[in-house]
Amino acid sequence: MSKRLTLQEMMIRGSIGKLFCIKHYNWGIIKTKFPDMTRIIASPGQRKCRDLFREAVAYAKTVIIDREKKKEWQKRLKKKNSVYNAAVKAFMLKEKLDKERAEMLTRQLIRKAFKNELLVNLANIADSKANEGPKESITSTNKTIARPTCSSVLLE
């Protein structure tokens, strides 16, 4: 048996207190009991995500309340009504972007360290060659000793 919703209830979306929820679907509007989440145990990952979202919402609310910050955000965005959503998105992606930035900086440092090490090695090689002197003198002092052949041994 379905109950007819009043006009005021049809205009509402979401929960009304902790009593019931009004949900809008393509095929109609329904009124349901508010979900009981007391027996649900969230995993550590879920708790972390929920806490992050809670902080993001608090940040977005502070952005919307402050007129100067809101104007700055509106300058960045094309749509004027999406300041709240953009602030939530920016806050939630901040951790990921910080992690990517840190990885990029470590890669740059490693690359610079290898490049510096290569330059130091090349400088050491150049210095050692300069200390050895010209290479022709080293090869000219080496004498090749002729081995006796079988025919020369037999003749003697």
KEKE-3310 file (N, C-alpha, C; in steps of 0.2 Angstrom, whole numbers, plus 5000, padded with zeros to 4 digits):
npx = (5004:5004:5008:5002:5012:5014:5013:5023:5032:5036:5044:5055:5072:5082:5086:5076:5078:5082:5073:5066:5069:5068:5068:5072:5068:5069:5057:5049:5045:5050:5047:5057:5063:5075:5091:5098:5113:5120:5125:5135:5152:5165:5179:5197:5201:5189:5186:5196:5194:5181:5184:5193:5184:5175:5184:5186:5174:5172:5182:5178:5166:5171:5177:5167:5160:5169:5170:5181:5189:5180:5178:5191:5191:5181:5186:5195:5187:5175:5162:5150:5143:5150:5159:5160:5160:5172:5181:5180:5185:5198:5204:5203:5211:5223:5232:5235:5241:5252:5259:5263:5271:5281:5287:5291:5301:5310:5314:5320:5331:5338:5342:5350:5360:5366:5370:5379:5388:5393:5399:5409:5416:5421:5428:5438:5444:5449:5459:5467:5472:5479:5489:5496:5503:5509:5502:5509:5522:5521:5518:5529:5539:5536:5542:5542:5545:5552:5547:5555:5555:5550:5558:5570:5575:5578:5588:5599)
npy = (4994:5011:5027:5043:5057:5073:5090:5098:5088:5083:5092:5092:5085:5072:5069:5071:5076:5063:5054:5051:5048:5056:5051:5054:5048:5043:5037:5040:5047:5043:5039:5034:5025:5032:5027:5015:5015:5010:4998:4996:4993:5003:5001:5004:5011:5017:5025:5034:5040:5046:5055:5063:5068:5075:5085:5092:5097:5105:5115:5119:5126:5136:5143:5147:5156:5166:5181:5186:5175:5167:5175:5174:5161:5160:5167:5158:5148:5143:5142:5150:5144:5133:5134:5128:5114:5114:5118:5107:5097:5101:5101:5088:5082:5087:5080:5070:5076:5082:5071:5067:5077:5077:5065:5068:5078:5070:5061:5071:5075:5063:5061:5073:5070:5058:5064:5074:5065:5058:5069:5072:5060:5060:5071:5067:5057:5064:5072:5061:5057:5068:5068:5057:5059:5061:5049:5043:5041:5031:5020:5020:5015:5003:4987:4975:4958:4947:4930:4915:4905:4889:4884:4892:4888:4874:4876:4881)
npz = (5000:4995:5001:4998:4995:5002:4995:5000:5005:4993:4987:4995:4996:5002:5019:5033:5048:5059:5055:5043:5025:5009:4993:4976:4961:4944:4940:4950:4967:4983:5000:5013:5028:5039:5037:5049:5056:5066:5069:5060:5056:5052:5041:5043:5032:5027:5037:5037:5024:5026:5036:5030:5020:5028:5033:5021:5018:5028:5025:5013:5016:5024:5014:5006:5015:5017:5009:5001:4998:4991:4980:4974:4971:4962:4951:4946:4941:4929:4930:4941:4951:4956:4966:4979:4976:4969:4979:4988:4980:4977:4990:4994:4984:4987:4996:4987:4977:4984:4987:4974:4970:4979:4976:4963:4966:4973:4962:4954:4962:4963:4950:4948:4957:4951:4940:4944:4950:4939:4932:4941:4941:4928:4928:4937:4930:4919:4926:4931:4919:4915:4924:4921:4910:4892:4881:4871:4876:4885:4877:4869:4877:4880:4875:4862:4863:4854:4851:4850:4836:4830:4820:4821:4833:4830:4820:4827)
capx = (5000:5008:5005:5003:5016:5011:5017:5029:5037:5038:5049:5061:5076:5086:5084:5072:5081:5084:5066:5065:5072:5064:5072:5069:5071:5066:5051:5045:5048:5048:5049:5060:5065:5082:5095:5101:5121:5124:5129:5140:5159:5169:5186:5201:5201:5183:5186:5201:5191:5176:5187:5196:5179:5173:5188:5186:5168:5173:5186:5173:5161:5175:5179:5160:5158:5173:5169:5187:5191:5175:5179:5197:5189:5176:5191:5198:5182:5171:5155:5150:5140:5153:5165:5159:5163:5179:5185:5180:5189:5205:5206:5204:5216:5229:5236:5238:5246:5258:5263:5266:5276:5287:5290:5295:5307:5315:5317:5325:5337:5342:5344:5355:5365:5369:5373:5385:5393:5396:5403:5415:5420:5424:5434:5444:5447:5453:5464:5472:5476:5484:5495:5500:5508:5507:5501:5514:5528:5520:5518:5535:5544:5535:5546:5540:5550:5551:5548:5559:5551:5553:5563:5576:5578:5581:5594:5605)
capy = (5000:5016:5033:5049:5062:5080:5094:5100:5082:5082:5097:5091:5080:5070:5067:5076:5074:5056:5051:5047:5051:5057:5050:5056:5043:5045:5034:5043:5050:5038:5041:5028:5025:5034:5021:5014:5014:5009:4991:4996:4995:5005:4999:5010:5015:5020:5030:5039:5043:5050:5060:5068:5072:5080:5091:5095:5100:5111:5119:5122:5130:5142:5147:5150:5161:5172:5184:5187:5169:5165:5179:5171:5154:5161:5169:5152:5144:5146:5142:5153:5140:5127:5135:5123:5108:5114:5118:5101:5093:5103:5099:5080:5080:5091:5075:5066:5081:5083:5065:5066:5083:5074:5059:5071:5081:5065:5059:5076:5075:5057:5063:5078:5067:5054:5069:5076:5060:5057:5074:5071:5054:5062:5076:5063:5053:5069:5073:5056:5056:5073:5067:5052:5062:5059:5042:5040:5040:5025:5015:5019:5012:4995:4984:4969:4953:4942:4923:4911:4900:4882:4884:4895:4883:4869:4878:4882)
capz = (5000:4995:5003:4994:4998:5002:4990:5004:5005:4986:4986:4999:4995:5007:5026:5038:5054:5059:5055:5036:5019:5003:4988:4970:4956:4937:4940:4956:4973:4988:5007:5017:5035:5039:5039:5055:5055:5073:5069:5055:5058:5046:5041:5044:5026:5026:5042:5034:5019:5029:5040:5024:5017:5033:5033:5015:5018:5033:5021:5007:5020:5026:5008:5004:5020:5016:5002:4997:4996:4986:4974:4971:4968:4956:4946:4944:4938:4923:4933:4947:4957:4958:4971:4984:4974:4967:4985:4991:4976:4978:4997:4994:4980:4990:4998:4982:4973:4988:4986:4968:4970:4983:4972:4957:4968:4974:4956:4952:4966:4961:4943:4949:4961:4947:4935:4948:4951:4933:4931:4946:4938:4922:4930:4940:4924:4916:4930:4931:4912:4914:4928:4918:4904:4886:4880:4867:4879:4888:4873:4866:4882:4880:4870:4861:4863:4849:4853:4846:4832:4830:4815:4824:4838:4826:4817:4832)
cpx = (5005:5004:5006:5007:5013:5016:5023:5035:5040:5044:5055:5065:5080:5083:5080:5074:5084:5078:5066:5069:5068:5069:5069:5073:5067:5059:5046:5049:5045:5051:5051:5062:5072:5086:5099:5109:5124:5127:5134:5147:5163:5176:5190:5201:5195:5183:5191:5198:5185:5179:5190:5190:5176:5177:5187:5179:5168:5177:5182:5169:5165:5176:5172:5159:5162:5172:5175:5189:5187:5176:5186:5195:5185:5181:5194:5194:5178:5164:5155:5147:5144:5159:5165:5162:5170:5184:5186:5185:5197:5208:5207:5209:5223:5234:5239:5243:5252:5262:5267:5272:5282:5291:5294:5301:5312:5318:5322:5331:5341:5345:5350:5361:5369:5373:5379:5390:5396:5401:5410:5419:5424:5430:5440:5448:5452:5459:5469:5476:5481:5490:5499:5505:5505:5507:5506:5520:5527:5521:5525:5540:5542:5539:5543:5545:5548:5552:5552:5554:5554:5558:5570:5579:5581:5588:5600:5607)
cpy = (5006:5023:5039:5054:5069:5084:5096:5094:5081:5087:5096:5085:5078:5068:5073:5073:5067:5052:5047:5051:5051:5056:5051:5051:5046:5042:5036:5045:5045:5041:5034:5030:5027:5028:5021:5011:5012:5002:4991:4997:4996:5003:5005:5015:5020:5026:5036:5043:5048:5056:5066:5072:5077:5086:5095:5099:5106:5117:5123:5127:5137:5146:5151:5156:5167:5175:5184:5180:5166:5169:5176:5165:5155:5164:5163:5148:5147:5147:5145:5149:5134:5128:5130:5116:5108:5115:5111:5096:5095:5101:5092:5078:5083:5085:5071:5070:5082:5077:5065:5072:5080:5069:5063:5075:5076:5062:5064:5076:5069:5058:5068:5074:5062:5059:5071:5071:5058:5062:5074:5065:5056:5067:5072:5059:5058:5071:5068:5055:5062:5072:5061:5054:5060:5051:5039:5038:5033:5019:5014:5015:5005:4992:4977:4964:4948:4935:4919:4906:4894:4881:4887:4891:4877:4870:4879:4876)
cpz = (5000:4997:4999:4998:4997:4997:4994:5004:4998:4984:4990:4996:5001:5014:5029:5045:5054:5058:5048:5031:5013:4997:4981:4965:4949:4937:4946:4962:4979:4995:5011:5024:5034:5041:5046:5054:5061:5073:5064:5058:5052:5047:5041:5038:5025:5031:5040:5029:5021:5033:5035:5021:5022:5033:5027:5015:5023:5029:5016:5011:5022:5020:5005:5009:5019:5009:4998:4994:4990:4980:4970:4968:4962:4950:4943:4940:4933:4926:4940:4953:4959:4962:4976:4982:4972:4973:4988:4987:4977:4985:4997:4989:4982:4992:4992:4978:4977:4987:4980:4967:4974:4979:4966:4960:4970:4968:4953:4956:4964:4955:4944:4952:4956:4942:4938:4949:4945:4931:4935:4943:4932:4923:4933:4935:4920:4920:4930:4924:4912:4919:4925:4913:4898:4885:4876:4870:4883:4883:4869:4871:4882:4874:4868:4860:4858:4852:4848:4842:4832:4825:4817:4829:4835:4823:4821:4835)
residu = (MET:SER:LYS:ARG:LEU:THR:LEU:GLN:GLU:MET:MET:ILE:ARG:GLY:SER:ILE:GLY:LYS:LEU:PHE:CYS:ILE:LYS:HIS:TYR:ASN:TRP:GLY:ILE:ILE:LYS:THR:LYS:PHE:PRO:ASP:MET:THR:ARG:ILE:ILE:ALA:SER:PRO:GLY:GLN:ARG:LYS:CYS:ARG:ASP:LEU:PHE:ARG:GLU:ALA:VAL:ALA:TYR:ALA:LYS:THR:VAL:ILE:ILE:ASP:ARG:GLU:LYS:LYS:LYS:GLU:TRP:GLN:LYS:ARG:LEU:LYS:LYS:LYS:ASN:SER:VAL:TYR:ASN:ALA:ALA:VAL:LYS:ALA:PHE:MET:LEU:LYS:GLU:LYS:LEU:ASP:LYS:GLU:ARG:ALA:GLU:MET:LEU:THR:ARG:GLN:LEU:ILE:ARG:LYS:ALA:PHE:LYS:ASN:GLU:LEU:LEU:VAL:ASN:LEU:ALA:ASN:ILE:ALA:ASP:SER:LYS:ALA:ASN:GLU:GLY:PRO:LYS:GLU:SER:ILE:THR:SER:THR:ASN:LYS:THR:ILE:ALA:ARG:PRO:THR:CYS:SER:SER:VAL:LEU:LEU:GLU)
# end
